[in-house]
Amino acid sequence: MKRGGGLNLANACLLFLCASMYLGTGWSLILFSFPVAPRLTVDNYSLQFVPQVQAATRFFTWMTAVMLLSAGVLAWRERKTGLLWYPLGVLVAVVVATLLTRIYIFPYNDEMAAGITSPERLTEVLGAWMRMNRIRVGLWTVQWLLTLGYFVHRMLRAEHPAGEHWRFGLSVPPRREAHA
């Protein structure tokens, strides 16, 4: 293992953990919370929405900072390798998801936390909030796939360090002839 390899691996695992938490949270929203949205009213949406979003915001604000640092360190460590593009892609996706959240999603969070009294406005806000979150979940899915890709690429590189053939940018071993 190269110098700092254990720390580099631990950092990559931390990034994968964070990306997995975002992936799970996002798809949980889409699969389990969004289908309930049509049944929410001005009288019951707050209990189903506000405390959970406020807790998630506190937690994910710190986790996003960890992801930015982790992806930046991983990109720096891989700057001279073909693996550089994975953490850079994660970094870009985290920044875009964070901007989407701060610019578009937080205002809806704030409006719902302040209290919506009009059923029409609640329908409008929830619809827009869900649309923005579908985009964000897409970005979280990209983050997870890129982090997974980093590990798959490292595994393939470790298994076949001197492959002669290249497919999809990955080194693969030459075919072996079957001997009877």
Secondary structure, 3 states (H helix, E strand, C coil): CCCCHHHHHHHHHHHHHHHHHHHHHHHHHHHHHHHHHHHCCCCCHHHHHHHHHHHHHHHHHHHHHHHHHHHHHHHHHCCCCHHHHHHHHHHHHHHHHHHHHHHHHHHHHHHHHHCCCCHHHHHHHHHHHHHHHHHHHHHHHHHHHHHHHHHHHHHHHHHCCCCCEEECCEEECCCCCCCC
